Amino acid sequence: MTVTTLTSRELNQDIGRAKKAAKLGPVFITDRGRPAHVLLSIEEYQRLTGGHRSLLDALSMPGMEGIEFDPPKIELKLRIPDFDVD
């Protein structure tokens, strides 16, 4: 596995290079000399996270499965506005 480090500026100037490097291993992206982000291939990400996640899984809140949500019903009535000025 090859580890690559790029500055934010280098990433912005050559995203293709970063994507190619991510196929070989993680790409660390630095801001002001400090690691700030890591770019991974989707395969590596899935390996680390244990597989695919659906959008529903990504948005769910663990531990909240048993809570029911029943919002109150509201009744909307349409009114015709009165634009007459007295």
Buried (B, 14 or more C-beta within 10 A) or exposed (E): EEEBEBBEEBBEEEEEBBEEBBEEBBBBBBEEEEEEEEBBBEEBEEEEEEEEEEEEEEEEEEEEEEEEEEEEEEEEEEEEEEEEEE
